[in-house]
């Protein structure tokens, strides 16, 4: 290779790395540098890309890192309803046995914070927040029940391997839910925003201080704020129900550990009803949530009355699954997902990618057929024989705005491309040492051009391996991503196949122009930038 070519390659590599150091710049600036042909690279457009588009099947939704809750209707992908079940756990495994005498509940509540950051704080300490992972401003009916279905950790029907629960298992929990007078909701507060007109509130949550007689304490003429919490779901549950469940006849004293607790009280079931036909959906990290008992118990003897003083206490149960917890902390969650999406692959030239319930995926096969039975696709063999030095390879995918409609709120921010045959990451993913988002590998949604939205992946190492290392030209899988750093594969029901976990966590979808799209400017394309060997 000429010295000039080497210099071009080094300069290009440096600028490309700089340009793609953030997710937006990769797809925008990387393409501009190359398309501008500033360094004299040759460009080759791969002629043969074939795709398939299929339904994924029913996926395991046990212990997802992120769980969806709410309702969302998309013009292309239909309606999604998301419910969840979660067990509760004591922090120290035996805490209930250490409660004092005569505990009586003052209140019971659930708090699950949203993903948020503080944006401003005023002179009185009131905080404003930027809240993410909330979609839509509507309302729906939310019912919380005691779950009556026991969630196992192992499957006795499958050699006691991990017990899986699936997106369509809602009927199991519907048949076993418990509540007031049998099956009435436990979140029965007078505020309808906690039940029949539930909304996701983005405001700071304030807890106020009360006097012994139940009146609000005052500070500078205003109610005294005892505690401030980040925005999140706050639900007051029926205290009498939990008093009877846990403390009648000192039942709590027999709940010696979390195993017995989860057998006796099998968790909470959060069920959504779409009563308003409005969009309101949240993606939640349930392990940040709590079920809280506020109660009074007997304390030290009062010398004046010779009776125990009543002490006010608070106890927090953990909810949600957290894989960083100890071996004793193995709470199970299940995200129950419903969708009326009707997968239709008759839209010529389009690829429908959907996550969550009734998810779909695509496979991409590069370089076409092997007509001479040489073991390599003809187009790839031709490239190998030319002995090019591949400087960059970019796969570009364009969103079909006409098929997607006007609703872009839930459009996935990133897609995930992987080795479909072996269910593993590809070389360019591994070579991207970024700890968050894999911006060099790419797959981010680029909306810089308002009329042309696109996703773009760097496939340089993958293509080089095919050319110089005789790697197998495997089909590539393409799915929506919720967190591209999570590369685990997720089991599917009634099959040995798996799908990327990240796709199941994202309830939304996008529609991509395929390689045979009737719009030639928006066809899926793989561009190889190279220098010739001398």
C-alpha positions, 0 to 999 in steps of 0.5 A: 500500500502507498504511504499516502494510503497509510496516512489516509487510513491513520487520519481517517481512523483518528477522525472517525473515532473522534466523530463517533464518540457520541451516539448522534455523531456516529451516524451523522458525522461518520457518514459525512466524512466518508461521503465527502470522499475527503481522503480519496477512499474508493467506495463499493456498494454491496449488491446482494443483501437479502432479508427475512422478517419473522415473529419472534414467538412468546418470550420469557419475561421473568426478572427483566432488568426493566419492566413496562407498565401502562397502555400505549397505542401506536398507529402501526403497531397497535395497542400494548398493555403492560402489567407486572407481578413482583414478590417482596422480600425482607432486607435481612431475611429474618426482620419480621421476627424482630418486630416489637409487640402489638404492631399496628399499621398507620399506613402501607404504600408502594413507591417506585421511582422513575429514571430521573435527574434533578434539573433545578432546586429553588430557594425553598429546596423544591426540586424539578426533575428531568424524567425519562422512560415515560411515554404519553401523558394520559391515564388508565385504571390501575389495580393492585392485588395480592398475587396468589400464584406461587412463583417458583425459582426452579422448574420441577418439570425440567430437571429443576432448571430455572423456572421461566414465566412468559409474556402471555401468562396473565391468565395465571395471575388473573385466576389467583389474585386476591384483594378486599372482599376477595378480589377488589383492588388494594390501592383504594385511596380516595385520590383517583389518580392512584387507581381509577384515573392513574397518571404518571406524575413527574413532580417531586414527592413530598412527605410532610411531618405530623403532630401526635394528634394527626395535624400537620406540623408548620414551619415558617407558616407552611406545612413542614416537609419531612422528606423529599423523594424523586418522582415515581409511582406512589400508591397507598394500599389498604392498611387494614388488609395488611394488618390482618394479613401480617399481624393478626394472631402474630402471624409475622412471628412465624415468617422466619425467612424470605422463603416462608414469606414468599410462600405465605404472601406471594407478592403484588400484582399490578394490573392495567385497564385501558378505560380511557384509550389514552397513552401512558406507559413507563419503563421501570427498574422495579428493584429501586422500588419499596413496599413500606409499612408505617406502624406503631409498636410497644416501646419502653414502659411509661413510668407515669402510666405503667404502660408501654409507650407507642413507638412509630416505626417504618419498615421497607420491603424490597420489591423487584429483581436485582441480580446484584443482591445476595443469594438469599435475595431472589425475588421474582418479577414477571412482566405480563405483556398484551398486544393486538399487533397483527404481524403482516409481512406483505408490505413490500420492501419493509422490515417490521421490528417490534419489541415486547409482546408479539415481537419481531426480528429480521435476518440479514444475509450478505453477498448473495449466493455461492453459485460455483459451490466454492464455499463463499458467496460469489460477491464476497469471493470477488472482493477477496480476490481484489485484495482490498484493504477495507478502511470502513464498512457501514450498514445504513437502515432508513426508517419508513416514515409513511408506514410508521405514521406520525407517532414517533414518541416510542421509536426505538433509540437504538437497534441491535445487530448480532450473529443470528446463527450463534446467538452472540455479538459480532466483532465490531461490537467487541472492538467497541470498548465503550462502557455505555451504548456502544457508540462506535458500533452504532445502531443509534437513531439519527434524526438530524435530517427531519425528513430522513431518519436512519440507523447505522452500524459499523461492520468494518471488523466483521467484513475484514474477518470475512475477507482476511480471516476466512470467517463464516458469513453468518446471517445477522439478526436485527432487533430493537434494543432497550439497552445494547449493553445487555447481550444475554439471549432470552428463552422462548416458549415451547422451543429451544430458540432464543431472542436478545433480552434487550428486544423484549425489554423495549415495547416499541417498534420501527419500520425499516426500508429493506434492500429491495425498497421501491424508494432507491434513495432509502434502500438498506445499504452496506457500503465498503470504503477501501484502498487498493493494494499496489 
